[in-house]
């Protein structure tokens, strides 16, 4: 009970400190934003035109003090990028608060269920990384959808170019005709070059937002064609054919590695399942594993070997195509 009270006091004090600092820092933040805008307007436009770029102010948190603190960390910026790639409309600061809340909630539940401080710490670790695992899953799922629809977008671009449309007009056609998430990314690509960003930089931004091999091939091919010339429609047709053939090989690889993946799932799920079953059926038999110091060492050794086994099996069944 004292552990729960200490956690609640920590959360309340932390939130009170952040709210107090934000109230004092809000006026300073507004003045800084206004000063930056005025300095941008007062710059000579003739000299700045060659280096024009679209700058987006990524606010990591609506609390000014917390936002200033988060901007100092590159990992938080990378986290905001992961959230954007997963199409999760949550700022990095709010996401970190969600991770902390999830960690505290799972720690309390684990402590009440297990009655031991070890369960609480396990709940803290799992609860903190659970939202990030969800964000990574959504990011991976969105990338998979993008890969499936990307050859269709390339075919549409090739047909538009072959019909005589400009490259930028073809980008708008992809944004209107192809389904999400390809349409959203190409719409952003079209809008960036429309508002003054060079096509090369807009393509590089696309490769940065969608760090897939196929997108990098597409961006490289288009930039080379624009610099050296050539038949863009033929290049895009060949690229679409290569991507589809790679998908066929990937499906064959997944068939041949199905047994290894099933083995990995069984080996990873078996020890936790046995522990949970024994905890429910015969609690006195499994409790020395969590109470005795030798049991703690065995838990650490078991988790370490499970983790190593997971990475070894994953390395074996993961074949790059």
C-alpha positions, 0 to 999 in steps of 0.5 A: 500500500505504501508503494502505491501511495508513493507512486501517486504522490510522485505523479501529483508532484510531478504534474504540479511542477510541470503545470507551474513551469508551463504557466510561467513559460507560456508568455515567454514561448509566445514572445519567442514564436512572434520574434521568430516570425518577425525575423523571418519576414524581415529577411531579404527575400531575393537572397533567400529564394535559392535556399527556400524550404518548407519548415514545419514546427513539430510541437512535441507537447502543448506545455511550453516547458515540457516541449522545450525540454523534449526538444533537447533529446534526439530520441524524442524527435525520433519517437515523434517520427515513429508516431507520424509514420504509424499515422498515430495522431499523438504528440511525443510528449503526450505519448510519453505521459501515456507510457508513464501512466500505463507503467504506473497502472500496470505496476499497481495491478501487478503489485496487487495481484502478485503481492511482491515488489518484483511484480511491480517493477515488471509491471513498470517495464512492461507498461512503459514499453507497451504503448511503444510496441503498439506504435511500432506495430502500427508503423509496420502495418502501415509500411506493409500496406504502402508496399502493397499499393506502391507498385500500383502508384508507380504504374499510374505514374508511368501511364500518366507520363506516357500520356504526356502529363507533367511529373508533378501533375502525375503526382497529383493523379496518384494522390487522387486515384490510389488508396491510402497510405500511398495517396497521403504520402504522394499528396504531401510530396505534391504539396511540398513541391507545389509550395516551392520546395525543389522536387529533389528535396521533396523526393528525399523527404518522401524517402525519409518519411517512408524508409523502405528499399522500394521507395529509395529505388524510386527516388533514386531513379526519378532523380537520376532521370531528371538529372541525366535524362531518359525514358521515365515511363520505361524506368518506372515500368521496370521498377514496378516489375522488379518490386512485384517479383521481389514480393513473389520471392518474399512469399516463397521465403515466408513459406519455407521459413514457416516452421522456424517462425512457428518454433520461435513462437512456441519456444517464446510462449511456453515458459510464461504459459507454464509459469502462469498455469502453475501460479493459478493451479499450485501457487505455493509450488511456483512462489519460491521462484519469486521469493527466494534469491536463487529463484530471482537468479533463475528468472534473470537467467531464463529471461536472458536465454529466452531473449538470446534464443529469440534473436538467434532464431529470428536471425536464422529465419530472416532472409533479406531479398 
